[in-house]
Structures are given as structure tokens and as C-alpha cells.
Amino acid sequence: SNLTLPPQPASTQQSAHLEPWRQMACEPEHSASSDSMSTSDSSGSESVAGAKNTFQGKNDVWLTAGIIVADVVGAGILGMPRAVRQFGWLLGPVVLVVMLAANVHISLLIWRVRMYYEPCQSASTYISLCRGAFKKAPKLQRQVFMFLTGMSQYSFLFGLMGLYLLSAGKGLGMLFYHYRICLPVWAAIAGAILLPFAGTAREMGSYKSLVWINILTLCGTILIPVCYYIVVGVDAIRPEDSHIEAIAAMTPSGVLSGLSTFTFGMTSQFMLTEIISEMKDPAQFPKAYVTISAPFQFTAFMIAGLGGYYFLGDRVTGMLNENLPFNVPFQVAAACLVIHMLISYLIKGVVLCRAMLSTAKEEWSNPEDSRKRSLAAWNGVVISCLLAAWLLANLVPFFGEAVDLLGASFTPLSCWVIPILMFIRFYMDAEEKPHVSAFEWFCMFCEMVLALILMFLGTYSSLMEIRANWAS
């Protein structure tokens, strides 16, 4: 996209430049809390609690890129062979590249709204960004979009946390496959391992080492199965009745399933406002995303998707590492999966738990508040979310269908539709409009149409698939 935009203040002047807009915005910037869960349209000056709840971003470009990778490349990457299967080894990578480019474009739309529309420049949550973007919109329109933003973001976060806990439980069962323990118990054990970290991590960058460990274990989760397949060979891995095609025989349900998996596996827009707000210099976000994170995503998705499809063919099912035989590589890949899923849960959980605590007790939600009651309240919310996520993980214990359902339902609304509409509103209301080429408008139109198709037809197809497999 053409990023010709109004000049941006230097990062050293940003805080002083942005602070007045916390008081002058059409809707007051209360804090990460009332922004996050409340959609009220109140007016007035900023509360004292809200002022206490602001904090300065600390993350540099590389840490931000690592957080984006950890946020984007989660459970969805393990389903990439299933997505490529729907299109074939030639058409599948083309669709993958197009979907990744669309996600990078929409992510930059969010960054442009956050950086260059004054009512949004102090936004630290997705809902506060929506409030600022629709500042000049009619009151009812603003309230509706704030509700949709909050509902879709936090429903999606909760669904992801359940899926990560499910995947971590499956990973433990694969790691200790000699023991006959059912999946709900393994998922509970995974939650117990996660709890000490979740109880003390109140910012996405709290445990910087875990971000890099997450990337290493992600590589292990992908590379160990693929390298094993290479060593053993196609004849020993691919089922007899399985084959590969350059362009698969596509069906409407298969195309929707593949697009849903791609969409789910690549999106991060619903958390980008929070990620940007934790940066030392938000102006460096495109560098973190476009030059560091996106190339890594492309490489990981291509290896997992194309490699898995080539070795397993069109009979590939479930997660990539589930197709390994029971041996040491199987267990090592399972250990990497457990660590990767738990850290991914930790990052998502910070955003959701902070929002819930802020709604219940705003003055205790500041991540820098070290008072005992604040820490106790944080851990109460963390434990409640963990129990709820465990319950969700056991309600829909089908990995592939769960990915498709999340990818078709909340993902298009939260990560495609709402960001595009926020940018359009910014373009309509800004005194100094950003330059948008005719080609970029065409891209946004195509992205919107695809999102709406996935929201309705894709969700219906996923629900029918879950219903058909429920008895098994």
C-alpha cells in the first residue's frame, strides 16, 4: 500500500504531543479497562484512575517482531497442510501468499489509523482505537462498532486460549504416550504448568526470554516432523491411497475450509493496538512487521503447508506432528508443541485478563501496580480465565474443526471488517487525508468481500462439519 502520510512527530516528542488528546477526544480515554470491555458513550474529563493506569511502552523492534510472530504463528500453522490440500501444491502457495499480503496490508491500515489520526494516537486497546476512529460518526454508529469490536476481539481471544490449552494437552499426551490419561486431564496439567507464569506476566513483554523460546519451539514443532519425513522418505510416510495434485479438485466447502485456516493462521489485527502501545517507538512498527515478522511467517507457513502436503498427500488430517510414528522425534516435537502453545496462551491471556480486571477494578489493572491486592486480583482473573478456557477446550475437542470455526466466525469480523471500516472512517473524517491509490481501494473491497463470505458461508460450513463429527 502507498504509505504517503502526514509527517509523524519524533518519538521523543510523542508523549507530550499525544497527552492532550487523552482529554480532548470525543470519548474520554479512561484506561485500558473501560476501553476494553465497556462500550458506553460517556463524556467528561479523564478519571484519576485512568491517569494512573497509563504506562510507557518498553518493547524494541525485535521484541515486538517476536511478539507478533508468537501472536500470529500459533496453532493455525499446524493445520496448514490441510489448507494447502484444498488447493494443491501449485495453487496452495499462491493463495497463501495472497492471504499473507492481505493480512500485512490490513495490519498497516490499523497502524496508520493509530499513528496518524489524532483521536487514536493515545489508544492502547482495540476498543479505544475504534472509539477514536469513529469519533465524528453518529453516536449510534459509534456505539454499534465499539460493541462489535469488543465482542469479536474478546470472544476470539477466549476461543484461541481454549484452542491453545487443547493443543498443549494433546502435546502432553503425545509426549507421554505410554501413559493412558484422558485429554481433559492432560489439558488440566497444561493449565497447572502455565499458571505460575500467567499469574506474574501482566505485559506481553514481561518474560522476554519466553518470546524467543516460543520462536525456537515453533521451529522445532514444524522442522522436526518435516525433517523426519525427508529422512524416511515419501514412500514410508505417505498413505497408499494418498496423492498430491498441482491444482486440487476444489469444492465449495473445501475452499471455505482452506481459506478459514489461512485466515485464522495469519491474523493478528485484533491485538495489534495493544502490541503497538507497548513499543518504545510505535513509528517503528512497520519495520517490526514487514521486514522481520512477515518474512518469518512466510517461511514457516510455506514449510509447514507445502512440506506437510507433499509428504502426506491429500489424506493429511489433524496437526502436522500427529502424523509421526511413536518414537523420539515424535516426543521431541510434542514437547516443542507444548511449550509453544503455552507461551502463545500466555500472550493472548495478558490482553484478555487485563481487560477483565480493568472492568472489575480499574485502578488495579495497571501492570506496574505491585500492591498485594492488585496482584491477588490479577491472579483471580487469570485462574478464572484458565478454568473457562479448559472447559471450552473440552467442549469442542476437534483441532481441525475448531481452527476452521474460529477462522470463519470471529476472525473476519475482528481482523478484516472492523479494521477496514475504521480506516475508511479515518479517511472520511481526517482533515488531512492519507493518500490511498485506486489499487488500494480495490484491495480493500476484495478483502471486505472475502471476509463477509467467510463470516457467513464459512461459519455455516464449519458448524455442519462439527455436527457431523460430534458423535465420533
Protein Blocks (a to p, Z undefined) as FASTA:
>chain_A
ZZbdcddddfklmmmmmmmmmmmpmbacfblmlmmmpccfcecdddfklmmmgccdfbdf
klmmmmmmmmmmmmklmmmmmmmmmnojklmmmmmmmmmmmmmmmmmmmmmmmmmmmklm
mpcbfklmmmmmmmmgcfklmmmmmmmmmmmmmmmmmmmmmmmmmmmmmmmmmmmmmbcc
dfklmmmmmmmmmmmmmmmmcbfklmmmlmmmmmmmmmmmmmmmmmmmmmnopklmmcfk
bccdfbdcddfklmmmmmmmmmmmmgcklmmmmmmmmpfblmlmmmmmmmmmmmmmmmmm
mmmmmmmmmmnommbgcjfklmpccdfklmmmmmmmmmmmmmmmmmmmmmmmmmmmmmmm
mmlmpmklcbfklmmmmmmmmmmmmmmmmmmmmmmmcfklmmmmmmmmmmmmmmmmmmmm
mmmmmmmmpmbdcdddfklmmmmmmmmmmmmmmmmmmmmmmmmmmmmmmmZZ
